[in-house]
Amino acid sequence: MEAKDEKEISIFRNGRSRAVRIPAEYAVEGDSVMISQDEDGVIHMRPKQKKMSLIEVLDWLEEQEPLGEEFPGDPGDEGLLPADDVDL
């Protein structure tokens, strides 16, 4: 994918690492990013996706459409054998 707008920025030392400052117009949300490098040296950086909390997952699940199939063992499923008695 070709970059739409390229800028030249300086690389500097930060301890034993090399670092770059991200220009404000390229700002990303959050405190971390995922970075990778192709064999030809091209570096890719993308925002790290925030993990959903349990409440967010449950809210998301409520918004999803049903799968459209009955689960085995639903009431009214005549194909199941009766449960065996268990001595406790």
Buried (B, 14 or more C-beta within 10 A) or exposed (E): EEEEEEEEEEEEEEEEEEEEEEEEEEEEEEEEEEEEEEEEEEEEEEEEEEEEEEEEEEEEEEEEEEEEEEEEEEEEEEEEEEEEEEEE
